[in-house]
């Protein structure tokens, strides 16, 4: 033996993950990493896409985006303008965004900040 003592490897630190720009990401109950906290809701909304007006229901909302239940047909990357309770006093405000996910019930919008 060489006289050096054995040191076990250190455990990985459990620091909260951060985004490239240094902001902390939030971890939700279902263990998904999120930049903004998401709030469940059920608010009627109207939104514009392809120069047409549609109706839907906001099912969840965060500072970064929303999920809208709607029967219209849309594509990923499509620009939309959503009217909803986005202000702190829950008054109706229009927010511009892009569709980032589609499913059989509706679509997810990421707001352009």
N, CA, C and O atoms as a Tinker XYZ file with bonds, in Angstrom:
   452  protein
     1  N      0.823000   -1.172000    0.000000    73     2
     2  CA     0.000000    0.000000    0.000000    64     1     3
     3  C      0.873000    1.243000    0.000000    63     2     4     5
     4  O      1.984000    1.225000    0.530000    81     3
     5  N      0.380000    2.312000   -0.587000    73     3     6
     6  CA     1.182000    3.527000   -0.753000    64     5     7
     7  C      1.037000    4.508000    0.390000    63     6     8     9
     8  O      1.744000    5.515000    0.415000    81     7
     9  N      0.151000    4.256000    1.334000    73     7    10
    10  CA    -0.012000    5.130000    2.476000    64     9    11
    11  C     -1.109000    6.178000    2.300000    63    10    12    13
    12  O     -1.394000    6.926000    3.235000    81    11
    13  N     -1.727000    6.247000    1.126000    73    11    14
    14  CA    -2.817000    7.199000    0.914000    64    13    15
    15  C     -4.111000    6.580000    1.400000    63    14    16    17
    16  O     -4.351000    5.388000    1.210000    81    15
    17  N     -4.938000    7.392000    2.024000    73    15    18
    18  CA    -6.212000    6.871000    2.516000    64    17    19
    19  C     -7.255000    6.903000    1.392000    63    18    20    21
    20  O     -7.189000    7.732000    0.484000    81    19
    21  N     -8.204000    5.991000    1.477000    73    19    22
    22  CA    -9.271000    5.890000    0.483000    64    21    23
    23  C    -10.349000    6.919000    0.777000    63    22    24    25
    24  O    -10.809000    7.029000    1.914000    81    23
    25  N    -10.754000    7.673000   -0.234000    73    23    26
    26  CA   -11.833000    8.644000   -0.086000    64    25    27
    27  C    -12.966000    8.213000   -1.014000    63    26    28    29
    28  O    -12.754000    8.095000   -2.221000    81    27
    29  N    -14.171000    7.974000   -0.476000    73    27    30
    30  CA   -15.287000    7.598000   -1.335000    64    29    31
    31  C    -15.681000    8.773000   -2.226000    63    30    32    33
    32  O    -15.480000    9.929000   -1.853000    81    31
    33  N    -16.241000    8.483000   -3.401000    73    31    34
    34  CA   -16.653000    9.584000   -4.280000    64    33    35
    35  C    -17.750000   10.428000   -3.625000    63    34    36    37
    36  O    -18.599000    9.912000   -2.899000    81    35
    37  N    -17.713000   11.730000   -3.897000    73    35    38
    38  CA   -18.711000   12.632000   -3.321000    64    37    39
    39  C    -20.038000   12.459000   -4.036000    63    38    40    41
    40  O    -20.087000   12.181000   -5.234000    81    39
    41  N    -21.101000   12.628000   -3.287000    73    39    42
    42  CA   -22.434000   12.565000   -3.870000    64    41    43
    43  C    -22.656000   13.809000   -4.720000    63    42    44    45
    44  O    -22.150000   14.889000   -4.418000    81    43
    45  N    -23.424000   13.632000   -5.788000    73    43    46
    46  CA   -23.756000   14.771000   -6.641000    64    45    47
    47  C    -24.590000   15.773000   -5.848000    63    46    48    49
    48  O    -25.461000   15.394000   -5.065000    81    47
    49  N    -24.316000   17.032000   -6.059000    73    47    50
    50  CA   -25.087000   18.040000   -5.343000    64    49    51
    51  C    -26.518000   18.067000   -5.867000    63    50    52    53
    52  O    -26.766000   17.718000   -7.021000    81    51
    53  N    -27.452000   18.477000   -5.029000    73    51    54
    54  CA   -28.865000   18.505000   -5.404000    64    53    55
    55  C    -29.300000   19.947000   -5.639000    63    54    56    57
    56  O    -30.347000   20.372000   -5.152000    81    55
    57  N    -28.504000   20.686000   -6.375000    73    55    58
    58  CA   -28.855000   22.068000   -6.671000    64    57    59
    59  C    -30.040000   22.119000   -7.613000    63    58    60    61
    60  O    -30.251000   21.214000   -8.421000    81    59
    61  N    -30.806000   23.185000   -7.499000    73    59    62
    62  CA   -31.953000   23.370000   -8.375000    64    61    63
    63  C    -31.447000   23.669000   -9.780000    63    62    64    65
    64  O    -30.532000   24.474000   -9.951000    81    63
    65  N    -32.042000   23.019000  -10.803000    73    63    66
    66  CA   -31.586000   23.253000  -12.172000    64    65    67
    67  C    -31.813000   24.706000  -12.590000    63    66    68    69
    68  O    -32.745000   25.361000  -12.122000    81    67
    69  N    -30.950000   25.197000  -13.474000    73    67    70
    70  CA   -31.078000   26.562000  -13.965000    64    69    71
    71  C    -31.109000   26.567000  -15.483000    63    70    72    73
    72  O    -30.626000   25.642000  -16.135000    81    71
    73  N    -31.684000   27.621000  -16.030000    73    71    74
    74  CA   -31.739000   27.830000  -17.466000    64    73    75
    75  C    -30.402000   28.402000  -17.905000    63    74    76    77
    76  O    -29.606000   28.819000  -17.064000    81    75
    77  N    -30.138000   28.430000  -19.222000    73    75    78
    78  CA   -28.860000   28.942000  -19.722000    64    77    79
    79  C    -28.573000   30.360000  -19.242000    63    78    80    81
    80  O    -27.416000   30.713000  -19.016000    81    79
    81  N    -29.624000   31.183000  -19.083000    73    79    82
    82  CA   -29.418000   32.570000  -18.680000    64    81    83
    83  C    -29.359000   32.739000  -17.158000    63    82    84    85
    84  O    -29.342000   33.869000  -16.669000    81    83
    85  N    -29.328000   31.644000  -16.409000    73    83    86
    86  CA   -29.155000   31.706000  -14.963000    64    85    87
    87  C    -30.435000   31.659000  -14.152000    63    86    88    89
    88  O    -30.380000   31.525000  -12.930000    81    87
    89  N    -31.609000   31.767000  -14.812000    73    87    90
    90  CA   -32.864000   31.699000  -14.063000    64    89    91
    91  C    -33.099000   30.273000  -13.579000    63    90    92    93
    92  O    -32.767000   29.306000  -14.265000    81    91
    93  N    -33.675000   30.159000  -12.392000    73    91    94
    94  CA   -33.969000   28.833000  -11.845000    64    93    95
    95  C    -35.212000   28.248000  -12.481000    63    94    96    97
    96  O    -36.176000   28.969000  -12.740000    81    95
    97  N    -35.201000   26.957000  -12.736000    73    95    98
    98  CA   -36.359000   26.248000  -13.254000    64    97    99
    99  C    -37.135000   25.680000  -12.081000    63    98   100   101
   100  O    -36.545000   25.251000  -11.089000    81    99
   101  N    -38.460000   25.675000  -12.189000    73    99   102
   102  CA   -39.291000   25.113000  -11.121000    64   101   103
   103  C    -39.561000   23.649000  -11.400000    63   102   104   105
   104  O    -39.709000   23.247000  -12.554000    81   103
   105  N    -39.623000   22.853000  -10.350000    73   103   106
   106  CA   -39.952000   21.441000  -10.483000    64   105   107
   107  C    -41.352000   21.250000   -9.933000    63   106   108   109
   108  O    -41.607000   21.533000   -8.763000    81   107
   109  N    -42.262000   20.770000  -10.774000    73   107   110
   110  CA   -43.651000   20.609000  -10.344000    64   109   111
   111  C    -43.834000   19.272000   -9.627000    63   110   112   113
   112  O    -42.904000   18.472000   -9.534000    81   111
   113  N    -45.029000   19.046000   -9.130000    73   111   114
   114  CA   -45.305000   17.817000   -8.379000    64   113   115
   115  C    -45.084000   16.566000   -9.217000    63   114   116   117
   116  O    -44.688000   15.529000   -8.685000    81   115
   117  N    -45.333000   16.649000  -10.513000    73   115   118
   118  CA   -45.157000   15.469000  -11.348000    64   117   119
   119  C    -43.727000   15.355000  -11.871000    63   118   120   121
   120  O    -43.470000   14.622000  -12.827000    81   119
   121  N    -42.828000   16.055000  -11.268000    73   119   122
   122  CA   -41.395000   15.982000  -11.509000    64   121   123
   123  C    -40.949000   16.541000  -12.854000    63   122   124   125
   124  O    -39.816000   16.305000  -13.271000    81   123
   125  N    -41.819000   17.278000  -13.540000    73   123   126
   126  CA   -41.403000   17.930000  -14.765000    64   125   127
   127  C    -40.750000   19.253000  -14.402000    63   126   128   129
   128  O    -41.176000   19.924000  -13.462000    81   127
   129  N    -39.736000   19.624000  -15.131000    73   127   130
   130  CA   -39.043000   20.869000  -14.852000    64   129   131
   131  C    -39.738000   21.982000  -15.627000    63   130   132   133
   132  O    -39.949000   21.869000  -16.835000    81   131
   133  N    -40.090000   23.049000  -14.934000    73   131   134
   134  CA   -40.795000   24.180000  -15.544000    64   133   135
   135  C    -40.096000   25.480000  -15.162000    63   134   136   137
   136  O    -39.603000   25.634000  -14.045000    81   135
   137  N    -40.066000   26.401000  -16.103000    73   135   138
   138  CA   -39.501000   27.720000  -15.841000    64   137   139
   139  C    -40.491000   28.569000  -15.063000    63   138   140   141
   140  O    -40.080000   29.367000  -14.220000    81   139
   141  N    -41.800000   28.418000  -15.324000    73   139   142
   142  CA   -42.840000   29.202000  -14.669000    64   141   143
   143  C    -43.853000   28.266000  -14.018000    63   142   144   145
   144  O    -44.146000   27.193000  -14.545000    81   143
   145  N    -44.378000   28.675000  -12.883000    73   143   146
   146  CA   -45.410000   27.888000  -12.208000    64   145   147
   147  C    -46.678000   27.889000  -13.064000    63   146   148   149
   148  O    -47.034000   28.908000  -13.656000    81   147
   149  N    -47.348000   26.753000  -13.125000    73   147   150
   150  CA   -48.543000   26.608000  -13.942000    64   149   151
   151  C    -49.761000   26.539000  -13.033000    63   150   152   153
   152  O    -49.730000   25.889000  -11.988000    81   151
   153  N    -50.848000   27.224000  -13.443000    73   151   154
   154  CA   -52.089000   27.265000  -12.677000    64   153   155
   155  C    -53.199000   26.617000  -13.492000    63   154   156   157
   156  O    -53.397000   26.961000  -14.657000    81   155
   157  N    -53.919000   25.686000  -12.889000    73   155   158
   158  CA   -55.069000   25.073000  -13.555000    64   157   159
   159  C    -56.224000   26.062000  -13.544000    63   158   160   161
   160  O    -56.426000   26.774000  -12.560000    81   159
   161  N    -56.983000   26.109000  -14.633000    73   159   162
   162  CA   -58.146000   26.989000  -14.691000    64   161   163
   163  C    -59.118000   26.469000  -15.742000    63   162   164   165
   164  O    -58.856000   25.457000  -16.391000    81   163
   165  N    -60.206000   27.144000  -15.902000    73   163   166
   166  CA   -61.196000   26.788000  -16.907000    64   165   167
   167  C    -61.887000   28.075000  -17.349000    63   166   168   169
   168  O    -63.030000   28.341000  -16.978000    81   167
   169  N    -61.179000   28.863000  -18.140000    73   167   170
   170  CA   -61.648000   30.174000  -18.571000    64   169   171
   171  C    -61.982000   30.148000  -20.059000    63   170   172   173
   172  O    -61.184000   29.668000  -20.863000    81   171
   173  N    -63.150000   30.658000  -20.432000    73   171   174
   174  CA   -63.488000   30.802000  -21.845000    64   173   175
   175  C    -62.581000   31.860000  -22.455000    63   174   176   177
   176  O    -62.233000   32.847000  -21.808000    81   175
   177  N    -62.204000   31.640000  -23.709000    73   175   178
   178  CA   -61.323000   32.580000  -24.388000    64   177   179
   179  C    -61.676000   32.642000  -25.857000    63   178   180   181
   180  O    -62.410000   31.801000  -26.375000    81   179
   181  N    -61.147000   33.640000  -26.511000    73   179   182
   182  CA   -61.178000   33.691000  -27.960000    64   181   183
   183  C    -59.758000   34.009000  -28.405000    63   182   184   185
   184  O    -59.005000   34.679000  -27.699000    81   183
   185  N    -59.408000   33.520000  -29.580000    73   183   186
   186  CA   -58.050000   33.714000  -30.063000    64   185   187
   187  C    -58.072000   33.816000  -31.582000    63   186   188   189
   188  O    -58.978000   33.308000  -32.244000    81   187
   189  N    -57.071000   34.474000  -32.112000    73   187   190
   190  CA   -56.961000   34.672000  -33.553000    64   189   191
   191  C    -55.803000   33.836000  -34.088000    63   190   192   193
   192  O    -54.718000   33.799000  -33.507000    81   191
   193  N    -56.061000   33.164000  -35.211000    73   191   194
   194  CA   -55.042000   32.399000  -35.927000    64   193   195
   195  C    -55.426000   32.414000  -37.403000    63   194   196   197
   196  O    -56.597000   32.248000  -37.745000    81   195
   197  N    -54.457000   32.608000  -38.260000    73   195   198
   198  CA   -54.722000   32.655000  -39.710000    64   197   199
   199  C    -55.806000   33.663000  -40.066000    63   198   200   201
   200  O    -56.647000   33.390000  -40.924000    81   199
   201  N    -55.795000   34.812000  -39.424000    73   199   202
   202  CA   -56.762000   35.888000  -39.683000    64   201   203
   203  C    -58.211000   35.472000  -39.455000    63   202   204   205
   204  O    -59.130000   36.031000  -40.053000    81   203
   205  N    -58.401000   34.493000  -38.589000    73   203   206
   206  CA   -59.744000   34.033000  -38.228000    64   205   207
   207  C    -59.859000   34.043000  -36.710000    63   206   208   209
   208  O    -58.861000   33.912000  -36.001000    81   207
   209  N    -61.084000   34.198000  -36.219000    73   207   210
   210  CA   -61.328000   34.217000  -34.784000    64   209   211
   211  C    -61.918000   32.878000  -34.354000    63   210   212   213
   212  O    -62.843000   32.370000  -34.988000    81   211
   213  N    -61.374000   32.303000  -33.265000    73   211   214
   214  CA   -61.807000   31.004000  -32.742000    64   213   215
   215  C    -62.184000   31.161000  -31.278000    63   214   216   217
   216  O    -61.803000   32.132000  -30.625000    81   215
   217  N    -62.941000   30.190000  -30.771000    73   215   218
   218  CA   -63.275000   30.133000  -29.351000    64   217   219
   219  C    -62.668000   28.879000  -28.753000    63   218   220   221
   220  O    -62.479000   27.878000  -29.445000    81   219
   221  N    -62.364000   28.936000  -27.466000    73   219   222
   222  CA   -61.808000   27.785000  -26.776000    64   221   223
   223  C    -61.899000   27.995000  -25.279000    63   222   224   225
   224  O    -62.561000   28.916000  -24.800000    81   223
   225  N    -61.220000   27.122000  -24.550000    73   223   226
   226  CA   -61.219000   27.192000  -23.091000    64   225   227
   227  C    -59.776000   27.029000  -22.615000    63   226   228   229
   228  O    -59.111000   26.048000  -22.945000    81   227
   229  N    -59.298000   28.008000  -21.832000    73   227   230
   230  CA   -57.965000   27.929000  -21.246000    64   229   231
   231  C    -58.027000   26.918000  -20.110000    63   230   232   233
   232  O    -58.806000   27.085000  -19.171000    81   231
   233  N    -57.210000   25.868000  -20.191000    73   231   234
   234  CA   -57.217000   24.819000  -19.165000    64   233   235
   235  C    -56.092000   24.993000  -18.157000    63   234   236   237
   236  O    -56.249000   24.616000  -16.996000    81   235
   237  N    -54.967000   25.552000  -18.568000    73   235   238
   238  CA   -53.924000   25.907000  -17.611000    64   237   239
   239  C    -53.160000   27.102000  -18.146000    63   238   240   241
   240  O    -53.170000   27.383000  -19.344000    81   239
   241  N    -52.499000   27.798000  -17.237000    73   239   242
   242  CA   -51.916000   29.082000  -17.571000    64   241   243
   243  C    -50.646000   29.295000  -16.767000    63   242   244   245
   244  O    -50.591000   28.962000  -15.583000    81   243
   245  N    -49.622000   29.850000  -17.410000    73   243   246
   246  CA   -48.404000   30.257000  -16.710000    64   245   247
   247  C    -47.912000   31.537000  -17.356000    63   246   248   249
   248  O    -48.488000   31.995000  -18.343000    81   247
   249  N    -46.861000   32.117000  -16.817000    73   247   250
   250  CA   -46.299000   33.328000  -17.399000    64   249   251
   251  C    -45.685000   33.049000  -18.766000    63   250   252   253
   252  O    -45.530000   33.964000  -19.574000    81   251
   253  N    -45.334000   31.788000  -19.029000    73   251   254
   254  CA   -44.688000   31.443000  -20.288000    64   253   255
   255  C    -45.611000   30.920000  -21.358000    63   254   256   257
   256  O    -45.219000   30.861000  -22.524000    81   255
   257  N    -46.840000   30.531000  -21.002000    73   255   258
   258  CA   -47.738000   29.988000  -22.017000    64   257   259
   259  C    -49.038000   29.493000  -21.433000    63   258   260   261
   260  O    -49.334000   29.712000  -20.258000    81   259
   261  N    -49.819000   28.815000  -22.276000    73   259   262
   262  CA   -51.125000   28.322000  -21.872000    64   261   263
   263  C    -51.487000   27.095000  -22.687000    63   262   264   265
   264  O    -50.900000   26.841000  -23.739000    81   263
   265  N    -52.462000   26.333000  -22.195000    73   263   266
   266  CA   -53.031000   25.217000  -22.954000    64   265   267
   267  C    -54.490000   25.563000  -23.211000    63   266   268   269
   268  O    -55.225000   25.912000  -22.287000    81   267
   269  N    -54.908000   25.464000  -24.469000    73   267   270
   270  CA   -56.264000   25.821000  -24.868000    64   269   271
   271  C    -56.963000   24.617000  -25.465000    63   270   272   273
   272  O    -56.449000   23.986000  -26.388000    81   271
   273  N    -58.138000   24.300000  -24.936000    73   271   274
   274  CA   -58.992000   23.268000  -25.515000    64   273   275
   275  C    -59.764000   23.910000  -26.654000    63   274   276   277
   276  O    -60.436000   24.924000  -26.460000    81   275
   277  N    -59.671000   23.324000  -27.838000    73   275   278
   278  CA   -60.353000   23.885000  -28.993000    64   277   279
   279  C    -60.532000   22.799000  -30.043000    63   278   280   281
   280  O    -59.738000   21.862000  -30.125000    81   279
   281  N    -61.586000   22.934000  -30.847000    73   279   282
   282  CA   -61.861000   21.941000  -31.882000    64   281   283
   283  C    -61.261000   22.300000  -33.229000    63   282   284   285
   284  O    -61.351000   21.512000  -34.171000    81   283
   285  N    -60.648000   23.477000  -33.342000    73   283   286
   286  CA   -60.050000   23.885000  -34.609000    64   285   287
   287  C    -58.828000   23.058000  -34.952000    63   286   288   289
   288  O    -58.266000   22.369000  -34.101000    81   287
   289  N    -58.425000   23.137000  -36.206000    73   287   290
   290  CA   -57.211000   22.441000  -36.657000    64   289   291
   291  C    -56.092000   23.462000  -36.810000    63   290   292   293
   292  O    -56.236000   24.478000  -37.491000    81   291
   293  N    -54.984000   23.166000  -36.165000    73   291   294
   294  CA   -53.867000   24.096000  -36.148000    64   293   295
   295  C    -52.579000   23.316000  -36.413000    63   294   296   297
   296  O    -52.588000   22.086000  -36.449000    81   295
   297  N    -51.473000   24.041000  -36.597000    73   295   298
   298  CA   -50.181000   23.395000  -36.826000    64   297   299
   299  C    -49.150000   23.954000  -35.835000    63   298   300   301
   300  O    -49.277000   25.080000  -35.354000    81   299
   301  N    -48.155000   23.162000  -35.552000    73   299   302
   302  CA   -47.072000   23.601000  -34.669000    64   301   303
   303  C    -46.315000   24.729000  -35.362000    63   302   304   305
   304  O    -46.023000   24.654000  -36.555000    81   303
   305  N    -46.004000   25.763000  -34.607000    73   303   306
   306  CA   -45.294000   26.918000  -35.137000    64   305   307
   307  C    -46.219000   28.035000  -35.592000    63   306   308   309
   308  O    -45.758000   29.124000  -35.934000    81   307
   309  N    -47.512000   27.774000  -35.597000    73   307   310
   310  CA   -48.486000   28.763000  -36.040000    64   309   311
   311  C    -48.583000   29.904000  -35.025000    63   310   312   313
   312  O    -48.612000   29.669000  -33.817000    81   311
   313  N    -48.633000   31.135000  -35.523000    73   311   314
   314  CA   -48.790000   32.312000  -34.661000    64   313   315
   315  C    -50.246000   32.429000  -34.217000    63   314   316   317
   316  O    -51.165000   32.218000  -35.009000    81   315
   317  N    -50.446000   32.768000  -32.941000    73   315   318
   318  CA   -51.791000   32.995000  -32.403000    64   317   319
   319  C    -51.761000   34.212000  -31.486000    63   318   320   321
   320  O    -50.724000   34.551000  -30.917000    81   319
   321  N    -52.901000   34.857000  -31.353000    73   319   322
   322  CA   -53.084000   35.925000  -30.374000    64   321   323
   323  C    -54.231000   35.470000  -29.484000    63   322   324   325
   324  O    -55.351000   35.275000  -29.955000    81   323
   325  N    -53.946000   35.300000  -28.188000    73   323   326
   326  CA   -54.911000   34.759000  -27.240000    64   325   327
   327  C    -55.385000   35.874000  -26.309000    63   326   328   329
   328  O    -54.574000   36.639000  -25.787000    81   327
   329  N    -56.695000   35.962000  -26.103000    73   327   330
   330  CA   -57.256000   36.905000  -25.129000    64   329   331
   331  C    -57.595000   36.114000  -23.870000    63   330   332   333
   332  O    -58.306000   35.111000  -23.937000    81   331
   333  N    -57.089000   36.561000  -22.727000    73   331   334
   334  CA   -57.349000   35.830000  -21.494000    64   333   335
   335  C    -56.995000   36.631000  -20.269000    63   334   336   337
   336  O    -56.580000   37.785000  -20.377000    81   335
   337  N    -57.156000   36.029000  -19.089000    73   335   338
   338  CA   -56.923000   36.723000  -17.805000    64   337   339
   339  C    -55.438000   36.741000  -17.448000    63   338   340   341
   340  O    -55.027000   36.136000  -16.458000    81   339
   341  N    -54.633000   37.439000  -18.258000    73   339   342
   342  CA   -53.187000   37.396000  -18.086000    64   341   343
   343  C    -52.638000   38.477000  -17.164000    63   342   344   345
   344  O    -51.505000   38.362000  -16.697000    81   343
   345  N    -53.409000   39.518000  -16.891000    73   343   346
   346  CA   -52.939000   40.587000  -16.009000    64   345   347
   347  C    -53.052000   40.135000  -14.554000    63   346   348   349
   348  O    -53.794000   39.202000  -14.245000    81   347
   349  N    -52.325000   40.789000  -13.676000    73   347   350
   350  CA   -52.343000   40.410000  -12.259000    64   349   351
   351  C    -53.719000   40.569000  -11.631000    63   350   352   353
   352  O    -54.061000   39.844000  -10.698000    81   351
   353  N    -54.515000   41.516000  -12.135000    73   351   354
   354  CA   -55.873000   41.687000  -11.608000    64   353   355
   355  C    -56.882000   40.819000  -12.364000    63   354   356   357
   356  O    -58.090000   40.993000  -12.209000    81   355
   357  N    -56.388000   39.887000  -13.179000    73   355   358
   358  CA   -57.165000   38.912000  -13.953000    64   357   359
   359  C    -58.047000   39.578000  -15.012000    63   358   360   361
   360  O    -59.002000   38.967000  -15.492000    81   359
   361  N    -57.735000   40.826000  -15.381000    73   359   362
   362  CA   -58.467000   41.461000  -16.470000    64   361   363
   363  C    -57.994000   40.860000  -17.793000    63   362   364   365
   364  O    -56.899000   40.305000  -17.882000    81   363
   365  N    -58.840000   40.981000  -18.818000    73   363   366
   366  CA   -58.531000   40.354000  -20.096000    64   365   367
   367  C    -57.470000   41.148000  -20.850000    63   366   368   369
   368  O    -57.586000   42.360000  -21.033000    81   367
   369  N    -56.446000   40.442000  -21.276000    73   367   370
   370  CA   -55.332000   41.017000  -22.020000    64   369   371
   371  C    -55.051000   40.094000  -23.193000    63   370   372   373
   372  O    -55.264000   38.886000  -23.092000    81   371
   373  N    -54.577000   40.641000  -24.300000    73   371   374
   374  CA   -54.199000   39.826000  -25.449000    64   373   375
   375  C    -52.705000   39.547000  -25.392000    63   374   376   377
   376  O    -51.900000   40.446000  -25.147000    81   375
   377  N    -52.344000   38.277000  -25.622000    73   375   378
   378  CA   -50.929000   37.872000  -25.643000    64   377   379
   379  C    -50.642000   37.153000  -26.945000    63   378   380   381
   380  O    -51.432000   36.324000  -27.396000    81   379
   381  N    -49.508000   37.472000  -27.546000    73   379   382
   382  CA   -49.076000   36.838000  -28.790000    64   381   383
   383  C    -48.206000   35.636000  -28.454000    63   382   384   385
   384  O    -47.409000   35.676000  -27.517000    81   383
   385  N    -48.366000   34.554000  -29.237000    73   383   386
   386  CA   -47.569000   33.366000  -28.998000    64   385   387
   387  C    -47.506000   32.460000  -30.214000    63   386   388   389
   388  O    -48.024000   32.783000  -31.283000    81   387
   389  N    -46.854000   31.314000  -30.023000    73   387   390
   390  CA   -46.729000   30.293000  -31.067000    64   389   391
   391  C    -47.211000   28.967000  -30.515000    63   390   392   393
   392  O    -47.007000   28.664000  -29.339000    81   391
   393  N    -47.848000   28.180000  -31.360000    73   391   394
   394  CA   -48.287000   26.844000  -30.959000    64   393   395
   395  C    -47.057000   25.944000  -30.912000    63   394   396   397
   396  O    -46.302000   25.851000  -31.880000    81   395
   397  N    -46.865000   25.275000  -29.755000    73   395   398
   398  CA   -45.687000   24.420000  -29.571000    64   397   399
   399  C    -46.036000   22.947000  -29.398000    63   398   400   401
   400  O    -45.158000   22.089000  -29.493000    81   399
   401  N    -47.315000   22.643000  -29.145000    73   399   402
   402  CA   -47.720000   21.245000  -28.970000    64   401   403
   403  C    -49.184000   21.110000  -29.342000    63   402   404   405
   404  O    -49.994000   21.994000  -29.061000    81   403
   405  N    -49.515000   19.990000  -29.978000    73   403   406
   406  CA   -50.894000   19.681000  -30.357000    64   405   407
   407  C    -51.292000   18.336000  -29.777000    63   406   408   409
   408  O    -50.454000   17.443000  -29.658000    81   407
   409  N    -52.556000   18.179000  -29.416000    73   407   410
   410  CA   -53.100000   16.859000  -29.090000    64   409   411
   411  C    -54.557000   16.834000  -29.532000    63   410   412   413
   412  O    -55.032000   17.789000  -30.146000    81   411
   413  N    -55.266000   15.764000  -29.231000    73   411   414
   414  CA   -56.634000   15.606000  -29.725000    64   413   415
   415  C    -57.622000   16.578000  -29.073000    63   414   416   417
   416  O    -58.710000   16.794000  -29.606000    81   415
   417  N    -57.259000   17.166000  -27.927000    73   415   418
   418  CA   -58.164000   18.060000  -27.208000    64   417   419
   419  C    -57.907000   19.537000  -27.503000    63   418   420   421
   420  O    -58.810000   20.361000  -27.360000    81   419
   421  N    -56.681000   19.881000  -27.915000    73   419   422
   422  CA   -56.354000   21.285000  -28.121000    64   421   423
   423  C    -54.889000   21.471000  -28.415000    63   422   424   425
   424  O    -54.271000   20.648000  -29.091000    81   423
   425  N    -54.318000   22.575000  -27.896000    73   423   426
   426  CA   -52.927000   22.893000  -28.201000    64   425   427
   427  C    -52.311000   23.734000  -27.085000    63   426   428   429
   428  O    -53.011000   24.365000  -26.294000    81   427
   429  N    -50.969000   23.721000  -27.048000    73   427   430
   430  CA   -50.196000   24.510000  -26.082000    64   429   431
   431  C    -49.560000   25.676000  -26.823000    63   430   432   433
   432  O    -49.051000   25.525000  -27.933000    81   431
   433  N    -49.599000   26.841000  -26.188000    73   431   434
   434  CA   -49.031000   28.061000  -26.756000    64   433   435
   435  C    -47.891000   28.535000  -25.867000    63   434   436   437
   436  O    -48.022000   28.589000  -24.644000    81   435
   437  N    -46.776000   28.878000  -26.496000    73   435   438
   438  CA   -45.684000   29.516000  -25.771000    64   437   439
   439  C    -45.749000   31.003000  -26.099000    63   438   440   441
   440  O    -45.679000   31.389000  -27.266000    81   439
   441  N    -45.885000   31.844000  -25.058000    73   439   442
   442  CA   -45.987000   33.272000  -25.280000    64   441   443
   443  C    -44.657000   33.840000  -25.749000    63   442   444   445
   444  O    -43.593000   33.412000  -25.302000    81   443
   445  N    -44.729000   34.799000  -26.646000    73   443   446
   446  CA   -43.543000   35.520000  -27.087000    64   445   447
   447  C    -43.336000   36.669000  -26.106000    63   446   448   449
   448  O    -44.185000   37.552000  -25.987000    81   447
   449  N    -42.215000   36.653000  -25.410000    73   447   450
   450  CA   -41.986000   37.643000  -24.341000    64   449   451
   451  C    -41.310000   38.871000  -24.850000    63   450   452
   452  O    -41.048000   39.795000  -24.079000    81   451
